[in-house]
C-alpha cells in the first residue's frame, strides 16, 4: 500500500509540472508572428526529444525484449500511419465545405492541434506504462524516471499548448483539453502500476508500445508542428534558428543529465 501511495504522489507531481508547461506559453497574449516563432522552438524541442530520447529508448527496450530491428520499425511505422489516418479523416470532416483562404488557414491550425492531441495521447499512455514499469523496478529507479518524465512532460505540454494558441479555441476550452491530456500519463501509470504489481520480470515489456508511440510522436513532430513552424514564409530564417535552438536544448539536456533518459 505504501508503494501505491508513493506512486500516486509522484503522479500528482507529474500532473502539476505538466500543467506548468501548458500555462507557460499563455502567460501573455502572443501576436501571430510570435506564436509561429514559438511553434518553431516547439518543433525543435520535439525533434530533439524524438531522436535523442524517444527512439533510442524504444530501441533499447525492444532489444531487451528480444525484438529485432525489423519488428521495431514495423511498430514505429504503425504508429506513424495511425496518426496520418486520423489526420486525413479530420481533414475530410473539417475542410470539406469551405474553400476560402482565411478559413482554410484556421482549419489547418485546428487540425494540427487535434491530430497532435491524438498522437501525443497515445504516447502519453505509453509513458504511463513505462513509468509504472520503471517504478516497479525499485523506488530509486522510479524517482529518477519520474524526474525525467516531469521534464519531458513539461516540454511536451509547452509544445501542445503552443499549437492550441493558433486555433480558435477559447482560453477555457484549451485549458480543459490540456488538463485532460495532462491526466493521461498519471492515470495510465496508476492503472498499469496496479495491473503489473503482481507480475515478475518486466524487462522488455515496454519496448513495442514505446516504439509505436515514437511513431505517433514522429508524425506529430515532422508532419504537423515542423511545417507549421514555416507557415509564414517571411519568418523562415527566424523559424530555422529557433528549430535549431530547440534541438540543441534537448541535446544539451541529454548530455548533462544522461540518467534521466
C-alpha positions, 0 to 999 in steps of 0.5 A, a space after each residue: 500500500 505504501 508503494 501505491 501511495 508513493 506512486 500516486 504522489 509522484 503522479 500528482 507531481 507529474 500532473 502539476 509540472 505538466 500543467 506548468 508547461 501548458 500555462 507557460 506559453 499563455 502567460 501573455 497574449 502572443 501576436 501571430 508572428 510570435 506564436 509561429 516563432 514559438 511553434 518553431 522552438 516547439 518543433 525543435 524541442 520535439 525533434 530533439 526529444 524524438 531522436 535523442 530520447 524517444 527512439 533510442 529508448 524504444 530501441 533499447 527496450 525492444 532489444 531487451 525484449 528480444 525484438 529485432 530491428 525489423 519488428 521495431 520499425 514495423 511498430 514505429 511505422 504503425 504508429 506513424 500511419 495511425 496518426 496520418 489516418 486520423 489526420 486525413 479523416 479530420 481533414 475530410 470532416 473539417 475542410 470539406 465545405 469551405 474553400 476560402 483562404 482565411 478559413 482554410 488557414 484556421 482549419 489547418 491550425 485546428 487540425 494540427 492541434 487535434 491530430 497532435 492531441 491524438 498522437 501525443 495521447 497515445 504516447 502519453 499512455 505509453 509513458 504511463 506504462 513505462 513509468 509504472 514499469 520503471 517504478 516497479 523496478 525499485 523506488 530509486 529507479 522510479 524517482 529518477 524516471 519520474 524526474 525525467 518524465 516531469 521534464 519531458 512532460 513539461 516540454 511536451 505540454 509547452 509544445 501542445 499548448 503552443 499549437 492550441 494558441 493558433 486555433 480558435 479555441 477559447 482560453 477555457 476550452 484549451 485549458 480543459 483539453 490540456 488538463 485532460 491530456 495532462 491526466 493521461 500519463 498519471 492515470 495510465 501509470 496508476 492503472 498499469 502500476 496496479 495491473 503489473 504489481 503482481 507480475 515478475 520480470 518486466 524487462 522488455 515489456 515496454 519496448 513495442 508500445 514505446 516504439 509505436 508511440 515514437 511513431 505517433 510522436 514522429 508524425 506529430 513532430 515532422 508532419 504537423 508542428 515542423 511545417 507549421 513552424 514555416 507557415 509564414 514564409 517571411 519568418 523562415 530564417 527566424 523559424 530555422 534558428 529557433 528549430 535549431 535552438 530547440 534541438 540543441 536544448 534537448 541535446 544539451 539536456 541529454 548530455 548533462 543529465 544522461 540518467 534521466 533518459 
